[in-house]
Amino acid sequence: MSTEEQSKQEELMTPAQRVKNDWKSLVEKVSYRAIVNNIPYLAFVVLLCVLYISNSHRAIEMQRELNAQNKQLKELRWKYMDVKSQLMYVKTETQVIKNAEKIGLKPSLLPAYKVTTGASSKTEMR
């Protein structure tokens, strides 16, 4: 058949016949022979699908691990702040005096002064 004859036949076809011919041509394209001829392409598409799925699973697992570590970091930060505030309270002068009295120490009534030895005072004179 030449192209002129095909075009004449297509003009004589009803729309329903054209749709039927389109379906036939589509089925022929998806036939066993067409699938066998496209095996490398189909294998590549399957490989991409597997990589996409594995990448999605890996991303989800990583996000879960990140959320767990962020939760642990928040807990540790709160614990640090709590211990830091307790330490600041214990280091106050009144608390140090109270704790020192328990072991028998009392605060000095005289101000602190520097003790110098005789050798260092001689070197200062020269």
Sequence and secondary structure as in RCSB ss.txt:
>XXXX:A:sequence
MSTEEQSKQEELMTPAQRVKNDWKSLVEKVSYRAIVNNIPYLAFVVLLCVLYISNSHRAIEMQRELNAQNKQLKE
LRWKYMDVKSQLMYVKTETQVIKNAEKIGLKPSLLPAYKVTTGASSKTEMR
>XXXX:A:secstr
  HHHHHHHHHHS HHHHHHHHHHHHHHHTSHHHHHHTHHHHHHHHHHHHHHHHHHHHHHHHHHHHHHHHHHHHH
HHHHHHHHHHHHHHHTSHHHHHHHHHHTT    SS       HHHHHHHH 
